Amino acid sequence: MRPVPLAARLAVVGTALAAAVAATVSGSSAAPAPDRPAAAPAKPLAGLKVLMTNDDSAQGRDAGFGTDGKGLYELRRALCSAGADVLVVAPWSQQSGAGARMTPPGFNPVSFTVQAVTPPAAYAGDCATGSTGGAVFGVCIAAAPCASGTPTASPADTVNVALSRFAATYWSGGPDLVVSGTNFGQNIGATLNHSGTVGAAVTAHEYGVPAIAFSAEVPRDLAQIPNVPFAATADFGVRLITALRQRRALDRGLVLNVNHPFVGAGEKLGRPVLTDVGVSSDLGLTFLDEVPRTGGTYRLVPGAPATETRRNADTTALAQNKIPISSLDGDWGRTTGRGKVAGVIAQLR
């Protein structure tokens, strides 16, 4: 199958978003779009094979703040409730900021252990009826069983091992979709280039499997951090995937990055919108201290985000409590603005 051009993908995603807007996570009772069935099936994702991963680990041990995979388990629950058949293959431990890093073998083989993980008690029976039985695995870089302190595989590693080998032990035809997340914290603007959540989705694209990365915004008010909108993100994720599936938009060229806002008291959730990736960094990373030319130590801390200069940016939409959805091309290639470089290369012949 030939890759679908980005412009065509954007058009299809825009159509699917229009359908999803009618029933956003705010619980809107708006009438369905004319081309959408009047009544959605009880299990709209029945038969859909979904490989899940994240960069927050498979273990889900942080039940309070949700930094260790709670978002994955909330999204897993929602997908299975909608009828999806879900297999989880995720990093053994935390890998935020890993980007699309893969572990290279060098001159000797590198051992990856895919080890069964018992889901947290609150999510234990969520996916038991699927063909996978709700199986969850963590991946570490070791020949022995994964344990505390064992080096972990990256998000890209987990997708690599799952799509090249392990997922076939459950599905002879492989997954229909790779879902990465839900991440603890937004991945927007320049930050998403370094996101393990997005890196996993891009790795799936390399295998020709459609992929969606989901992230939930962390509130600026530290007292509200336990309220990161994992459940709302999961609910919207089901709506979006259902709309994409109904319009046969889950093709091999699809790579989406979705961010759900944290909506504070007195605020209103906005609509899902198709956005471009911004150029600002929401983290606003800043180095403190001065270091002499002989070397020394800096401290890296979050700072004020840079002013966004790109129109229709995901950073701007999220700040307005909208749900930004960006369609990614999944590679580092560039087809525009190459004239000067081509001229230089021509002179070197």
Beta strands, then each sheet from edge to edge (+ up, - down):
strand 1: 49-53
strand 2: 85-91
strand 3: 113-116
strand 4: 136-140
strand 5: 177-184
strand 6: 211-216
strand 7: 255-260
strand 8: 272-275
strand 9: 286-288
strand 10: 299-301
strand 11: 323-327
sheet 1: 3+ 4- 2- 1- 5- 6- 7- 11+ 8+
sheet 2: 9+ 10-
end
